Amino acid sequence: MQIAIFVVLVIIALVLAPWLIGVAAALVAAYGVIIVVLGGIAILSGIAVVLWVVMTDREPAESPPLVGARTSCRYCQAEISSSLAFCDNCHHEQ
């Protein structure tokens, strides 16, 4: 009786083994793809953060020299050209 059970189990293993190996290989491949995709996303996110920090951490460009009549801003008292509609310093309308 025990030999018959052993033979049945061996037959089942021989029938299912190729299929199980294929499933295991597919799972390993899927895991590898997931790791590669997540790694790529992490690398691209890191590059995006570095570029954003570099691009936004710049000092503002200096204003061109003022030409002509000058006046002071009504809001921040900065010296501006009288022909400007907005203050270069506080951006309020004059």
KEZAKE-133144 format. One record per residue (C-alpha): residue number from 0; x negated, y negated, z. Coordinates in Angstrom, 3 decimals. Example, Ala and Ser with C-alpha at 12.3 -4.5 7.8 and 13.67 -1.06 7.14 Angstrom:
BEGIN
{0 {-12.300 4.500 7.800}}
{1 {-13.670 1.060 7.140}}
end
This chain:
BEGIN
{0 {0.000 0.000 0.000}}
{1 {-2.760 -2.440 0.860}}
{2 {-4.586 -1.659 -2.356}}
{3 {-1.427 -2.405 -4.362}}
{4 {-1.047 -5.778 -2.660}}
{5 {-4.714 -6.525 -3.328}}
{6 {-4.317 -5.615 -7.011}}
{7 {-1.250 -7.870 -7.344}}
{8 {-3.136 -10.744 -5.709}}
{9 {-6.102 -10.239 -8.049}}
{10 {-3.789 -10.269 -11.075}}
{11 {-2.100 -13.446 -9.836}}
{12 {-5.513 -15.073 -9.277}}
{13 {-6.667 -14.112 -12.772}}
{14 {-3.503 -15.537 -14.332}}
{15 {-3.481 -18.761 -12.314}}
{16 {-7.234 -19.407 -12.074}}
{17 {-7.699 -21.022 -15.518}}
{18 {-4.668 -23.198 -14.972}}
{19 {-5.824 -24.237 -11.486}}
{20 {-9.309 -25.037 -12.785}}
{21 {-7.740 -27.225 -15.473}}
{22 {-5.580 -29.018 -12.907}}
{23 {-8.583 -29.542 -10.641}}
{24 {-10.622 -30.923 -13.556}}
{25 {-7.783 -33.303 -14.490}}
{26 {-7.513 -34.514 -10.907}}
{27 {-11.256 -35.123 -10.728}}
{28 {-11.149 -37.023 -14.041}}
{29 {-8.189 -39.127 -12.868}}
{30 {-10.011 -39.914 -9.626}}
{31 {-13.072 -40.978 -11.625}}
{32 {-10.954 -43.262 -13.816}}
{33 {-9.338 -44.827 -10.754}}
{34 {-12.745 -45.462 -9.169}}
{35 {-14.090 -47.012 -12.389}}
{36 {-11.019 -49.261 -12.817}}
{37 {-11.061 -50.406 -9.187}}
{38 {-14.803 -51.043 -9.386}}
{39 {-14.329 -53.082 -12.547}}
{40 {-11.571 -55.124 -10.937}}
{41 {-13.766 -55.746 -7.888}}
{42 {-16.704 -56.860 -10.037}}
{43 {-14.559 -59.139 -12.194}}
{44 {-12.921 -60.616 -9.086}}
{45 {-16.347 -61.322 -7.598}}
{46 {-17.509 -63.005 -10.802}}
{47 {-14.304 -65.085 -10.921}}
{48 {-14.764 -66.223 -7.316}}
{49 {-18.403 -67.168 -7.903}}
{50 {-17.505 -69.113 -11.054}}
{51 {-14.630 -70.864 -9.293}}
{52 {-16.876 -71.909 -6.411}}
{53 {-19.588 -73.117 -8.768}}
{54 {-17.160 -75.009 -11.005}}
{55 {-15.191 -76.691 -8.179}}
{56 {-18.149 -77.549 -5.943}}
{57 {-19.465 -80.289 -8.179}}
{58 {-19.901 -83.834 -7.047}}
{59 {-17.635 -86.326 -8.801}}
{60 {-19.183 -88.141 -11.717}}
{61 {-20.228 -91.683 -11.093}}
{62 {-17.909 -94.367 -12.415}}
{63 {-19.222 -96.442 -15.285}}
{64 {-20.430 -99.887 -14.321}}
{65 {-17.682 -102.449 -14.055}}
{66 {-17.685 -105.093 -16.750}}
{67 {-15.860 -108.413 -16.673}}
{68 {-13.823 -109.991 -13.903}}
{69 {-13.683 -108.054 -10.658}}
{70 {-11.138 -107.876 -7.915}}
{71 {-10.562 -105.725 -4.851}}
{72 {-7.996 -102.924 -4.589}}
{73 {-4.885 -103.830 -2.609}}
{74 {-4.970 -100.477 -0.809}}
{75 {-8.571 -99.441 -0.183}}
{76 {-10.389 -102.764 -0.763}}
{77 {-12.796 -101.182 -3.256}}
{78 {-14.266 -103.495 -5.880}}
{79 {-12.657 -102.757 -9.265}}
{80 {-12.307 -104.390 -12.655}}
{81 {-9.307 -106.702 -12.832}}
{82 {-8.242 -105.081 -16.119}}
{83 {-7.686 -101.658 -14.548}}
{84 {-4.138 -100.434 -13.939}}
{85 {-5.262 -97.896 -11.314}}
{86 {-7.992 -97.991 -8.679}}
{87 {-10.943 -95.692 -9.411}}
{88 {-11.372 -95.000 -5.712}}
{89 {-7.857 -94.340 -4.322}}
{90 {-5.940 -94.026 -7.630}}
{91 {-3.154 -96.397 -6.548}}
{92 {-1.466 -98.538 -9.166}}
{93 {-2.570 -102.171 -9.072}}
end
